[in-house]
Amino acid sequence: MMLTIKKKGFIDELPEIVEDAIKTYGIRLRKIEIEEDEKGCYTILITYDSEFRP
């Protein structure tokens, strides 16, 4: 099953958030979407496979 989590952050926090997602989900990570709002804040949607299937 695919799950998506939502995080918020500013531009200087994006590298840390993406790196943490890669370390946490590894090969289960499917995609990361980053959207900017009108105030300069970013919404990061991290989609991963909740069940590992080799």
All heavy atoms as atom14 arrays in JSON, in Angstrom:
{
  "sequence": "MMLTIKKKGFIDELPEIVEDAIKTYGIRLRKIEIEEDEKGCYTILITYDSEFRP",
  "atom14_mask": [
    [1, 1, 1, 1, 1, 1, 1, 1, 0, 0, 0, 0, 0, 0],
    [1, 1, 1, 1, 1, 1, 1, 1, 0, 0, 0, 0, 0, 0],
    [1, 1, 1, 1, 1, 1, 1, 1, 0, 0, 0, 0, 0, 0],
    [1, 1, 1, 1, 1, 1, 1, 0, 0, 0, 0, 0, 0, 0],
    [1, 1, 1, 1, 1, 1, 1, 1, 0, 0, 0, 0, 0, 0],
    [1, 1, 1, 1, 1, 1, 1, 1, 1, 0, 0, 0, 0, 0],
    [1, 1, 1, 1, 1, 1, 1, 1, 1, 0, 0, 0, 0, 0],
    [1, 1, 1, 1, 1, 1, 1, 1, 1, 0, 0, 0, 0, 0],
    [1, 1, 1, 1, 0, 0, 0, 0, 0, 0, 0, 0, 0, 0],
    [1, 1, 1, 1, 1, 1, 1, 1, 1, 1, 1, 0, 0, 0],
    [1, 1, 1, 1, 1, 1, 1, 1, 0, 0, 0, 0, 0, 0],
    [1, 1, 1, 1, 1, 1, 1, 1, 0, 0, 0, 0, 0, 0],
    [1, 1, 1, 1, 1, 1, 1, 1, 1, 0, 0, 0, 0, 0],
    [1, 1, 1, 1, 1, 1, 1, 1, 0, 0, 0, 0, 0, 0],
    [1, 1, 1, 1, 1, 1, 1, 0, 0, 0, 0, 0, 0, 0],
    [1, 1, 1, 1, 1, 1, 1, 1, 1, 0, 0, 0, 0, 0],
    [1, 1, 1, 1, 1, 1, 1, 1, 0, 0, 0, 0, 0, 0],
    [1, 1, 1, 1, 1, 1, 1, 0, 0, 0, 0, 0, 0, 0],
    [1, 1, 1, 1, 1, 1, 1, 1, 1, 0, 0, 0, 0, 0],
    [1, 1, 1, 1, 1, 1, 1, 1, 0, 0, 0, 0, 0, 0],
    [1, 1, 1, 1, 1, 0, 0, 0, 0, 0, 0, 0, 0, 0],
    [1, 1, 1, 1, 1, 1, 1, 1, 0, 0, 0, 0, 0, 0],
    [1, 1, 1, 1, 1, 1, 1, 1, 1, 0, 0, 0, 0, 0],
    [1, 1, 1, 1, 1, 1, 1, 0, 0, 0, 0, 0, 0, 0],
    [1, 1, 1, 1, 1, 1, 1, 1, 1, 1, 1, 1, 0, 0],
    [1, 1, 1, 1, 0, 0, 0, 0, 0, 0, 0, 0, 0, 0],
    [1, 1, 1, 1, 1, 1, 1, 1, 0, 0, 0, 0, 0, 0],
    [1, 1, 1, 1, 1, 1, 1, 1, 1, 1, 1, 0, 0, 0],
    [1, 1, 1, 1, 1, 1, 1, 1, 0, 0, 0, 0, 0, 0],
    [1, 1, 1, 1, 1, 1, 1, 1, 1, 1, 1, 0, 0, 0],
    [1, 1, 1, 1, 1, 1, 1, 1, 1, 0, 0, 0, 0, 0],
    [1, 1, 1, 1, 1, 1, 1, 1, 0, 0, 0, 0, 0, 0],
    [1, 1, 1, 1, 1, 1, 1, 1, 1, 0, 0, 0, 0, 0],
    [1, 1, 1, 1, 1, 1, 1, 1, 0, 0, 0, 0, 0, 0],
    [1, 1, 1, 1, 1, 1, 1, 1, 1, 0, 0, 0, 0, 0],
    [1, 1, 1, 1, 1, 1, 1, 1, 1, 0, 0, 0, 0, 0],
    [1, 1, 1, 1, 1, 1, 1, 1, 0, 0, 0, 0, 0, 0],
    [1, 1, 1, 1, 1, 1, 1, 1, 1, 0, 0, 0, 0, 0],
    [1, 1, 1, 1, 1, 1, 1, 1, 1, 0, 0, 0, 0, 0],
    [1, 1, 1, 1, 0, 0, 0, 0, 0, 0, 0, 0, 0, 0],
    [1, 1, 1, 1, 1, 1, 0, 0, 0, 0, 0, 0, 0, 0],
    [1, 1, 1, 1, 1, 1, 1, 1, 1, 1, 1, 1, 0, 0],
    [1, 1, 1, 1, 1, 1, 1, 0, 0, 0, 0, 0, 0, 0],
    [1, 1, 1, 1, 1, 1, 1, 1, 0, 0, 0, 0, 0, 0],
    [1, 1, 1, 1, 1, 1, 1, 1, 0, 0, 0, 0, 0, 0],
    [1, 1, 1, 1, 1, 1, 1, 1, 0, 0, 0, 0, 0, 0],
    [1, 1, 1, 1, 1, 1, 1, 0, 0, 0, 0, 0, 0, 0],
    [1, 1, 1, 1, 1, 1, 1, 1, 1, 1, 1, 1, 0, 0],
    [1, 1, 1, 1, 1, 1, 1, 1, 0, 0, 0, 0, 0, 0],
    [1, 1, 1, 1, 1, 1, 0, 0, 0, 0, 0, 0, 0, 0],
    [1, 1, 1, 1, 1, 1, 1, 1, 1, 0, 0, 0, 0, 0],
    [1, 1, 1, 1, 1, 1, 1, 1, 1, 1, 1, 0, 0, 0],
    [1, 1, 1, 1, 1, 1, 1, 1, 1, 1, 1, 0, 0, 0],
    [1, 1, 1, 1, 1, 1, 1, 0, 0, 0, 0, 0, 0, 0]
  ],
  "atom14_positions": [
    [[0.85, -1.16, 0.0], [0.0, 0.0, 0.0], [0.91, 1.24, 0.0], [1.89, 1.3, 0.72], [-0.9, -0.01, 1.24], [-1.69, 1.25, 1.37], [-2.89, 1.42, 2.72], [-2.49, 0.23, 3.91], [0.0, 0.0, 0.0], [0.0, 0.0, 0.0], [0.0, 0.0, 0.0], [0.0, 0.0, 0.0], [0.0, 0.0, 0.0], [0.0, 0.0, 0.0]],
    [[0.55, 2.22, -0.81], [1.29, 3.48, -0.86], [0.73, 4.45, 0.18], [-0.49, 4.57, 0.32], [1.17, 4.11, -2.24], [1.77, 3.25, -3.31], [3.52, 3.18, -3.15], [3.99, 3.58, -4.77], [0.0, 0.0, 0.0], [0.0, 0.0, 0.0], [0.0, 0.0, 0.0], [0.0, 0.0, 0.0], [0.0, 0.0, 0.0], [0.0, 0.0, 0.0]],
    [[1.63, 5.09, 0.9], [1.25, 6.09, 1.89], [1.96, 7.39, 1.55], [3.06, 7.4, 1.02], [1.64, 5.64, 3.29], [0.96, 4.39, 3.81], [1.52, 4.02, 5.18], [-0.54, 4.59, 3.91], [0.0, 0.0, 0.0], [0.0, 0.0, 0.0], [0.0, 0.0, 0.0], [0.0, 0.0, 0.0], [0.0, 0.0, 0.0], [0.0, 0.0, 0.0]],
    [[1.32, 8.51, 1.89], [1.92, 9.83, 1.67], [1.88, 10.6, 2.97], [0.85, 10.65, 3.65], [1.14, 10.6, 0.59], [1.17, 9.86, -0.63], [1.75, 11.97, 0.34], [0.0, 0.0, 0.0], [0.0, 0.0, 0.0], [0.0, 0.0, 0.0], [0.0, 0.0, 0.0], [0.0, 0.0, 0.0], [0.0, 0.0, 0.0], [0.0, 0.0, 0.0]],
    [[3.02, 11.18, 3.32], [3.07, 12.06, 4.48], [3.33, 13.47, 3.99], [3.91, 13.69, 2.93], [4.14, 11.62, 5.51], [5.53, 11.62, 4.9], [3.81, 10.27, 6.08], [6.62, 11.44, 5.94], [0.0, 0.0, 0.0], [0.0, 0.0, 0.0], [0.0, 0.0, 0.0], [0.0, 0.0, 0.0], [0.0, 0.0, 0.0], [0.0, 0.0, 0.0]],
    [[2.89, 14.43, 4.78], [3.0, 15.84, 4.41], [3.84, 16.56, 5.45], [3.61, 16.41, 6.65], [1.59, 16.43, 4.37], [1.52, 17.89, 4.05], [0.05, 18.32, 4.03], [-0.1, 19.79, 3.84], [-1.52, 20.18, 3.81], [0.0, 0.0, 0.0], [0.0, 0.0, 0.0], [0.0, 0.0, 0.0], [0.0, 0.0, 0.0], [0.0, 0.0, 0.0]],
    [[4.82, 17.3, 4.96], [5.66, 18.11, 5.84], [5.68, 19.53, 5.31], [5.48, 19.76, 4.12], [7.08, 17.56, 5.89], [7.16, 16.19, 6.52], [8.57, 15.78, 6.78], [8.56, 14.46, 7.51], [9.63, 14.33, 8.45], [0.0, 0.0, 0.0], [0.0, 0.0, 0.0], [0.0, 0.0, 0.0], [0.0, 0.0, 0.0], [0.0, 0.0, 0.0]],
    [[5.94, 20.48, 6.19], [6.05, 21.89, 5.81], [7.44, 22.37, 6.16], [8.04, 21.9, 7.13], [5.03, 22.74, 6.57], [3.59, 22.39, 6.3], [3.13, 22.92, 5.0], [2.22, 24.1, 5.23], [1.77, 24.71, 4.01], [0.0, 0.0, 0.0], [0.0, 0.0, 0.0], [0.0, 0.0, 0.0], [0.0, 0.0, 0.0], [0.0, 0.0, 0.0]],
    [[7.96, 23.31, 5.37], [9.28, 23.84, 5.66], [9.61, 25.03, 4.78], [8.9, 25.33, 3.82], [0.0, 0.0, 0.0], [0.0, 0.0, 0.0], [0.0, 0.0, 0.0], [0.0, 0.0, 0.0], [0.0, 0.0, 0.0], [0.0, 0.0, 0.0], [0.0, 0.0, 0.0], [0.0, 0.0, 0.0], [0.0, 0.0, 0.0], [0.0, 0.0, 0.0]],
    [[10.71, 25.68, 5.1], [11.21, 26.78, 4.28], [12.33, 26.26, 3.39], [12.84, 25.16, 3.58], [11.7, 27.93, 5.17], [10.57, 28.59, 5.92], [10.36, 28.34, 7.26], [9.71, 29.45, 5.26], [9.33, 28.94, 7.95], [8.66, 30.05, 5.94], [8.46, 29.8, 7.29], [0.0, 0.0, 0.0], [0.0, 0.0, 0.0], [0.0, 0.0, 0.0]],
    [[12.74, 27.06, 2.43], [13.7, 26.6, 1.42], [15.0, 26.08, 2.02], [15.56, 25.1, 1.53], [13.97, 27.69, 0.36], [14.71, 27.08, -0.81], [14.76, 28.85, 0.95], [14.33, 27.59, -2.14], [0.0, 0.0, 0.0], [0.0, 0.0, 0.0], [0.0, 0.0, 0.0], [0.0, 0.0, 0.0], [0.0, 0.0, 0.0], [0.0, 0.0, 0.0]],
    [[15.46, 26.69, 3.11], [16.71, 26.24, 3.72], [16.57, 24.9, 4.44], [17.56, 24.25, 4.74], [17.27, 27.31, 4.66], [16.32, 27.68, 5.77], [15.09, 27.62, 5.58], [16.81, 28.07, 6.85], [0.0, 0.0, 0.0], [0.0, 0.0, 0.0], [0.0, 0.0, 0.0], [0.0, 0.0, 0.0], [0.0, 0.0, 0.0], [0.0, 0.0, 0.0]],
    [[15.35, 24.46, 4.69], [15.1, 23.18, 5.35], [14.88, 22.02, 4.36], [14.92, 20.85, 4.75], [13.86, 23.28, 6.25], [14.01, 24.31, 7.34], [12.7, 24.59, 8.05], [11.66, 24.72, 7.37], [12.74, 24.68, 9.28], [0.0, 0.0, 0.0], [0.0, 0.0, 0.0], [0.0, 0.0, 0.0], [0.0, 0.0, 0.0], [0.0, 0.0, 0.0]],
    [[14.67, 22.33, 3.09], [14.36, 21.3, 2.1], [15.43, 20.21, 1.99], [15.08, 19.02, 1.98], [14.09, 21.93, 0.73], [12.82, 22.76, 0.63], [12.67, 23.31, -0.78], [11.6, 21.99, 1.04], [0.0, 0.0, 0.0], [0.0, 0.0, 0.0], [0.0, 0.0, 0.0], [0.0, 0.0, 0.0], [0.0, 0.0, 0.0], [0.0, 0.0, 0.0]],
    [[16.72, 20.55, 1.89], [17.72, 19.47, 1.77], [17.68, 18.49, 2.94], [17.78, 17.28, 2.75], [19.05, 20.21, 1.72], [18.72, 21.57, 1.21], [17.35, 21.86, 1.76], [0.0, 0.0, 0.0], [0.0, 0.0, 0.0], [0.0, 0.0, 0.0], [0.0, 0.0, 0.0], [0.0, 0.0, 0.0], [0.0, 0.0, 0.0], [0.0, 0.0, 0.0]],
    [[17.5, 19.0, 4.14], [17.45, 18.13, 5.32], [16.21, 17.24, 5.3], [16.29, 16.05, 5.62], [17.45, 18.98, 6.59], [17.46, 18.17, 7.86], [17.46, 19.05, 9.11], [17.95, 20.19, 9.05], [16.96, 18.57, 10.14], [0.0, 0.0, 0.0], [0.0, 0.0, 0.0], [0.0, 0.0, 0.0], [0.0, 0.0, 0.0], [0.0, 0.0, 0.0]],
    [[15.06, 17.77, 4.9], [13.83, 17.0, 4.84], [13.94, 15.88, 3.8], [13.57, 14.73, 4.05], [12.62, 17.91, 4.55], [12.38, 18.85, 5.74], [11.37, 17.1, 4.23], [11.37, 19.95, 5.5], [0.0, 0.0, 0.0], [0.0, 0.0, 0.0], [0.0, 0.0, 0.0], [0.0, 0.0, 0.0], [0.0, 0.0, 0.0], [0.0, 0.0, 0.0]],
    [[14.49, 16.22, 2.62], [14.65, 15.22, 1.56], [15.65, 14.14, 1.98], [15.41, 12.95, 1.81], [15.07, 15.9, 0.23], [15.47, 14.87, -0.8], [13.94, 16.78, -0.29], [0.0, 0.0, 0.0], [0.0, 0.0, 0.0], [0.0, 0.0, 0.0], [0.0, 0.0, 0.0], [0.0, 0.0, 0.0], [0.0, 0.0, 0.0], [0.0, 0.0, 0.0]],
    [[16.76, 14.55, 2.56], [17.77, 13.59, 3.02], [17.2, 12.65, 4.07], [17.44, 11.44, 4.04], [18.99, 14.33, 3.58], [20.12, 13.43, 3.98], [21.34, 14.21, 4.47], [21.53, 15.35, 4.05], [22.08, 13.65, 5.3], [0.0, 0.0, 0.0], [0.0, 0.0, 0.0], [0.0, 0.0, 0.0], [0.0, 0.0, 0.0], [0.0, 0.0, 0.0]],
    [[16.42, 13.2, 5.0], [15.8, 12.39, 6.04], [14.82, 11.38, 5.43], [14.77, 10.22, 5.86], [15.09, 13.29, 7.05], [14.53, 12.51, 8.22], [15.27, 11.69, 8.8], [13.34, 12.72, 8.56], [0.0, 0.0, 0.0], [0.0, 0.0, 0.0], [0.0, 0.0, 0.0], [0.0, 0.0, 0.0], [0.0, 0.0, 0.0], [0.0, 0.0, 0.0]],
    [[14.05, 11.8, 4.43], [13.1, 10.89, 3.77], [13.84, 9.75, 3.09], [13.42, 8.59, 3.17], [12.25, 11.65, 2.76], [0.0, 0.0, 0.0], [0.0, 0.0, 0.0], [0.0, 0.0, 0.0], [0.0, 0.0, 0.0], [0.0, 0.0, 0.0], [0.0, 0.0, 0.0], [0.0, 0.0, 0.0], [0.0, 0.0, 0.0], [0.0, 0.0, 0.0]],
    [[14.95, 10.06, 2.43], [15.73, 9.02, 1.75], [16.3, 8.04, 2.76], [16.25, 6.82, 2.55], [16.85, 9.66, 0.9], [16.23, 10.44, -0.25], [17.82, 8.61, 0.39], [17.19, 11.33, -0.99], [0.0, 0.0, 0.0], [0.0, 0.0, 0.0], [0.0, 0.0, 0.0], [0.0, 0.0, 0.0], [0.0, 0.0, 0.0], [0.0, 0.0, 0.0]],
    [[16.83, 8.54, 3.87], [17.38, 7.65, 4.9], [16.29, 6.81, 5.56], [16.48, 5.64, 5.85], [18.1, 8.47, 5.97], [19.43, 9.01, 5.53], [20.07, 9.8, 6.64], [21.39, 10.4, 6.21], [21.98, 11.23, 7.27], [0.0, 0.0, 0.0], [0.0, 0.0, 0.0], [0.0, 0.0, 0.0], [0.0, 0.0, 0.0], [0.0, 0.0, 0.0]],
    [[15.13, 7.4, 5.8], [14.05, 6.72, 6.5], [13.4, 5.64, 5.64], [13.15, 4.52, 6.1], [12.98, 7.73, 6.95], [13.6, 8.69, 7.81], [11.85, 7.05, 7.7], [0.0, 0.0, 0.0], [0.0, 0.0, 0.0], [0.0, 0.0, 0.0], [0.0, 0.0, 0.0], [0.0, 0.0, 0.0], [0.0, 0.0, 0.0], [0.0, 0.0, 0.0]],
    [[13.08, 5.96, 4.38], [12.29, 5.06, 3.54], [13.12, 4.26, 2.54], [12.65, 3.25, 2.03], [11.18, 5.83, 2.84], [10.29, 6.52, 3.84], [10.31, 7.89, 3.98], [9.48, 5.78, 4.69], [9.52, 8.53, 4.92], [8.68, 6.41, 5.63], [8.71, 7.78, 5.74], [7.94, 8.39, 6.68], [0.0, 0.0, 0.0], [0.0, 0.0, 0.0]],
    [[14.33, 4.68, 2.25], [15.22, 3.93, 1.37], [14.57, 3.55, 0.05], [13.97, 4.39, -0.62], [0.0, 0.0, 0.0], [0.0, 0.0, 0.0], [0.0, 0.0, 0.0], [0.0, 0.0, 0.0], [0.0, 0.0, 0.0], [0.0, 0.0, 0.0], [0.0, 0.0, 0.0], [0.0, 0.0, 0.0], [0.0, 0.0, 0.0], [0.0, 0.0, 0.0]],
    [[14.64, 2.25, -0.29], [14.1, 1.81, -1.57], [12.57, 1.78, -1.59], [11.97, 1.61, -2.65], [14.67, 0.44, -1.98], [14.29, -0.64, -0.99], [16.16, 0.51, -2.17], [14.66, -2.05, -1.44], [0.0, 0.0, 0.0], [0.0, 0.0, 0.0], [0.0, 0.0, 0.0], [0.0, 0.0, 0.0], [0.0, 0.0, 0.0], [0.0, 0.0, 0.0]],
    [[11.94, 1.97, -0.46], [10.47, 2.04, -0.42], [9.97, 3.41, -0.86], [8.8, 3.57, -1.19], [9.95, 1.75, 0.99], [10.27, 0.35, 1.45], [9.71, 0.03, 2.82], [10.17, 1.01, 3.79], [9.41, 1.46, 4.81], [8.2, 1.02, 4.99], [9.89, 2.34, 5.65], [0.0, 0.0, 0.0], [0.0, 0.0, 0.0], [0.0, 0.0, 0.0]],
    [[10.85, 4.41, -0.92], [10.48, 5.76, -1.33], [10.07, 5.76, -2.8], [10.79, 5.24, -3.64], [11.67, 6.71, -1.11], [11.44, 8.17, -1.43], [10.41, 8.77, -0.51], [12.75, 8.93, -1.33], [0.0, 0.0, 0.0], [0.0, 0.0, 0.0], [0.0, 0.0, 0.0], [0.0, 0.0, 0.0], [0.0, 0.0, 0.0], [0.0, 0.0, 0.0]],
    [[8.92, 6.32, -3.1], [8.42, 6.34, -4.48], [8.52, 7.72, -5.12], [8.88, 7.83, -6.28], [6.97, 5.85, -4.54], [6.83, 4.41, -4.14], [7.6, 3.51, -5.1], [7.61, 2.14, -4.62], [8.71, 1.45, -4.37], [9.88, 1.98, -4.54], [8.64, 0.22, -3.94], [0.0, 0.0, 0.0], [0.0, 0.0, 0.0], [0.0, 0.0, 0.0]],
    [[8.18, 8.78, -4.39], [8.31, 10.12, -4.96], [8.25, 11.18, -3.87], [7.71, 10.95, -2.78], [7.26, 10.4, -6.02], [5.84, 10.53, -5.52], [4.89, 10.82, -6.67], [3.46, 10.78, -6.19], [2.52, 11.11, -7.26], [0.0, 0.0, 0.0], [0.0, 0.0, 0.0], [0.0, 0.0, 0.0], [0.0, 0.0, 0.0], [0.0, 0.0, 0.0]],
    [[8.84, 12.31, -4.2], [8.81, 13.48, -3.32], [8.32, 14.65, -4.18], [8.9, 14.92, -5.23], [10.19, 13.8, -2.73], [10.66, 12.64, -1.84], [10.15, 15.1, -1.94], [12.07, 12.82, -1.29], [0.0, 0.0, 0.0], [0.0, 0.0, 0.0], [0.0, 0.0, 0.0], [0.0, 0.0, 0.0], [0.0, 0.0, 0.0], [0.0, 0.0, 0.0]],
    [[7.25, 15.29, -3.75], [6.72, 16.45, -4.44], [6.9, 17.67, -3.55], [6.61, 17.6, -2.35], [5.24, 16.27, -4.74], [4.93, 15.14, -5.69], [3.44, 14.99, -5.91], [2.81, 15.95, -6.39], [2.92, 13.92, -5.57], [0.0, 0.0, 0.0], [0.0, 0.0, 0.0], [0.0, 0.0, 0.0], [0.0, 0.0, 0.0], [0.0, 0.0, 0.0]],
    [[7.36, 18.76, -4.13], [7.58, 19.99, -3.38], [6.79, 21.1, -4.04], [6.95, 21.35, -5.24], [9.08, 20.35, -3.32], [9.87, 19.21, -2.67], [9.29, 21.66, -2.57], [11.37, 19.36, -2.74], [0.0, 0.0, 0.0], [0.0, 0.0, 0.0], [0.0, 0.0, 0.0], [0.0, 0.0, 0.0], [0.0, 0.0, 0.0], [0.0, 0.0, 0.0]],
    [[5.93, 21.76, -3.26], [5.09, 22.84, -3.76], [5.32, 24.08, -2.9], [5.34, 24.0, -1.68], [3.63, 22.44, -3.71], [3.29, 21.2, -4.51], [1.89, 20.69, -4.27], [1.17, 21.25, -3.4], [1.5, 19.74, -4.95], [0.0, 0.0, 0.0], [0.0, 0.0, 0.0], [0.0, 0.0, 0.0], [0.0, 0.0, 0.0], [0.0, 0.0, 0.0]],
    [[5.44, 25.23, -3.55], [5.63, 26.49, -2.83], [4.3, 27.22, -2.74], [3.54, 27.28, -3.71], [6.65, 27.36, -3.57], [6.93, 28.67, -2.86], [7.93, 29.54, -3.58], [8.22, 29.28, -4.76], [8.41, 30.5, -2.96], [0.0, 0.0, 0.0], [0.0, 0.0, 0.0], [0.0, 0.0, 0.0], [0.0, 0.0, 0.0], [0.0, 0.0, 0.0]],
    [[4.0, 27.78, -1.56], [2.79, 28.59, -1.44], [3.14, 30.07, -1.63], [4.3, 30.42, -1.83], [2.06, 28.33, -0.11], [2.81, 28.8, 1.12], [3.78, 29.58, 0.99], [2.41, 28.39, 2.23], [0.0, 0.0, 0.0], [0.0, 0.0, 0.0], [0.0, 0.0, 0.0], [0.0, 0.0, 0.0], [0.0, 0.0, 0.0], [0.0, 0.0, 0.0]],
    [[2.14, 30.91, -1.56], [2.34, 32.34, -1.82], [3.17, 33.05, -0.75], [3.7, 34.14, -1.0], [0.99, 33.05, -1.99], [0.09, 33.05, -0.76], [-0.66, 31.75, -0.52], [-0.71, 30.87, -1.39], [-1.2, 31.6, 0.59], [0.0, 0.0, 0.0], [0.0, 0.0, 0.0], [0.0, 0.0, 0.0], [0.0, 0.0, 0.0], [0.0, 0.0, 0.0]],
    [[3.34, 32.44, 0.4], [4.12, 33.05, 1.48], [5.57, 32.6, 1.5], [6.33, 32.98, 2.38], [3.47, 32.73, 2.82], [2.09, 33.33, 2.97], [1.48, 32.96, 4.31], [0.07, 33.51, 4.41], [-0.57, 33.1, 5.65], [0.0, 0.0, 0.0], [0.0, 0.0, 0.0], [0.0, 0.0, 0.0], [0.0, 0.0, 0.0], [0.0, 0.0, 0.0]],
    [[5.96, 31.73, 0.55], [7.34, 31.24, 0.51], [7.58, 30.02, 1.36], [8.72, 29.62, 1.57], [0.0, 0.0, 0.0], [0.0, 0.0, 0.0], [0.0, 0.0, 0.0], [0.0, 0.0, 0.0], [0.0, 0.0, 0.0], [0.0, 0.0, 0.0], [0.0, 0.0, 0.0], [0.0, 0.0, 0.0], [0.0, 0.0, 0.0], [0.0, 0.0, 0.0]],
    [[6.52, 29.41, 1.85], [6.64, 28.17, 2.62], [6.42, 27.01, 1.65], [5.69, 27.15, 0.67], [5.59, 28.14, 3.72], [5.78, 26.77, 4.87], [0.0, 0.0, 0.0], [0.0, 0.0, 0.0], [0.0, 0.0, 0.0], [0.0, 0.0, 0.0], [0.0, 0.0, 0.0], [0.0, 0.0, 0.0], [0.0, 0.0, 0.0], [0.0, 0.0, 0.0]],
    [[7.05, 25.89, 1.91], [6.97, 24.74, 1.02], [6.24, 23.59, 1.69], [6.41, 23.34, 2.88], [8.37, 24.27, 0.62], [9.08, 25.26, -0.28], [9.74, 26.36, 0.25], [9.05, 25.1, -1.66], [10.37, 27.27, -0.58], [9.68, 26.01, -2.5], [10.34, 27.09, -1.94], [10.95, 28.0, -2.76], [0.0, 0.0, 0.0], [0.0, 0.0, 0.0]],
    [[5.42, 22.9, 0.89], [4.76, 21.68, 1.32], [5.48, 20.54, 0.62], [5.64, 20.56, -0.6], [3.27, 21.69, 0.93], [2.64, 22.81, 1.56], [2.59, 20.41, 1.36], [0.0, 0.0, 0.0], [0.0, 0.0, 0.0], [0.0, 0.0, 0.0], [0.0, 0.0, 0.0], [0.0, 0.0, 0.0], [0.0, 0.0, 0.0], [0.0, 0.0, 0.0]],
    [[5.93, 19.57, 1.39], [6.65, 18.43, 0.87], [5.79, 17.19, 1.07], [5.42, 16.86, 2.2], [8.01, 18.25, 1.58], [8.87, 19.51, 1.47], [8.78, 17.07, 1.01], [8.75, 20.43, 2.63], [0.0, 0.0, 0.0], [0.0, 0.0, 0.0], [0.0, 0.0, 0.0], [0.0, 0.0, 0.0], [0.0, 0.0, 0.0], [0.0, 0.0, 0.0]],
    [[5.44, 16.54, -0.04], [4.65, 15.31, 0.01], [5.58, 14.14, -0.29], [6.2, 14.09, -1.35], [3.52, 15.36, -1.01], [2.52, 16.5, -0.83], [1.56, 16.55, -2.0], [1.76, 16.35, 0.47], [0.0, 0.0, 0.0], [0.0, 0.0, 0.0], [0.0, 0.0, 0.0], [0.0, 0.0, 0.0], [0.0, 0.0, 0.0], [0.0, 0.0, 0.0]],
    [[5.7, 13.25, 0.67], [6.61, 12.11, 0.56], [5.76, 10.84, 0.44], [5.02, 10.5, 1.36], [7.54, 12.02, 1.79], [8.34, 13.32, 1.92], [8.44, 10.8, 1.71], [9.02, 13.49, 3.25], [0.0, 0.0, 0.0], [0.0, 0.0, 0.0], [0.0, 0.0, 0.0], [0.0, 0.0, 0.0], [0.0, 0.0, 0.0], [0.0, 0.0, 0.0]],
    [[5.86, 10.17, -0.71], [5.09, 8.96, -0.96], [6.03, 7.76, -0.9], [7.1, 7.77, -1.51], [4.41, 9.02, -2.33], [3.57, 10.2, -2.38], [3.55, 7.79, -2.59], [0.0, 0.0, 0.0], [0.0, 0.0, 0.0], [0.0, 0.0, 0.0], [0.0, 0.0, 0.0], [0.0, 0.0, 0.0], [0.0, 0.0, 0.0], [0.0, 0.0, 0.0]],
    [[5.62, 6.74, -0.14], [6.44, 5.55, 0.0], [5.55, 4.31, 0.06], [4.36, 4.4, 0.34], [7.33, 5.64, 1.24], [6.57, 5.66, 2.54], [6.39, 4.5, 3.27], [6.05, 6.85, 3.05], [5.7, 4.51, 4.46], [5.35, 6.88, 4.24], [5.18, 5.71, 4.95], [4.48, 5.72, 6.13], [0.0, 0.0, 0.0], [0.0, 0.0, 0.0]],
    [[6.15, 3.18, -0.2], [5.46, 1.9, -0.15], [5.54, 1.41, 1.29], [6.64, 1.23, 1.83], [6.13, 0.91, -1.11], [5.33, -0.36, -1.32], [4.31, -0.55, -0.64], [5.73, -1.14, -2.19], [0.0, 0.0, 0.0], [0.0, 0.0, 0.0], [0.0, 0.0, 0.0], [0.0, 0.0, 0.0], [0.0, 0.0, 0.0], [0.0, 0.0, 0.0]],
    [[4.39, 1.18, 1.91], [4.38, 0.8, 3.33], [4.81, -0.65, 3.55], [5.14, -1.02, 4.67], [3.0, 1.02, 3.93], [2.06, 0.16, 3.34], [0.0, 0.0, 0.0], [0.0, 0.0, 0.0], [0.0, 0.0, 0.0], [0.0, 0.0, 0.0], [0.0, 0.0, 0.0], [0.0, 0.0, 0.0], [0.0, 0.0, 0.0], [0.0, 0.0, 0.0]],
    [[4.8, -1.46, 2.5], [5.19, -2.86, 2.62], [6.33, -3.14, 1.64], [6.18, -2.93, 0.45], [4.02, -3.77, 2.3], [2.85, -3.58, 3.22], [1.64, -4.37, 2.78], [1.75, -5.2, 1.86], [0.58, -4.17, 3.37], [0.0, 0.0, 0.0], [0.0, 0.0, 0.0], [0.0, 0.0, 0.0], [0.0, 0.0, 0.0], [0.0, 0.0, 0.0]],
    [[7.43, -3.64, 2.15], [8.56, -3.96, 1.29], [8.34, -5.3, 0.62], [8.04, -6.29, 1.26], [9.86, -3.99, 2.09], [11.04, -4.37, 1.26], [11.51, -3.53, 0.28], [11.65, -5.59, 1.44], [12.6, -3.89, -0.49], [12.75, -5.96, 0.67], [13.22, -5.11, -0.3], [0.0, 0.0, 0.0], [0.0, 0.0, 0.0], [0.0, 0.0, 0.0]],
    [[8.44, -5.3, -0.71], [8.31, -6.54, -1.48], [9.55, -6.71, -2.35], [9.69, -6.02, -3.35], [7.07, -6.47, -2.37], [5.78, -6.46, -1.59], [4.58, -6.41, -2.51], [4.4, -5.16, -3.21], [3.74, -4.11, -2.74], [3.2, -4.17, -1.55], [3.62, -3.02, -3.46], [0.0, 0.0, 0.0], [0.0, 0.0, 0.0], [0.0, 0.0, 0.0]],
    [[10.46, -7.6, -1.97], [11.7, -7.78, -2.74], [11.45, -8.33, -4.15], [10.5, -8.87, -4.48], [12.52, -8.76, -1.92], [11.62, -9.34, -0.91], [10.38, -8.5, -0.84], [0.0, 0.0, 0.0], [0.0, 0.0, 0.0], [0.0, 0.0, 0.0], [0.0, 0.0, 0.0], [0.0, 0.0, 0.0], [0.0, 0.0, 0.0], [0.0, 0.0, 0.0]]
  ]
}
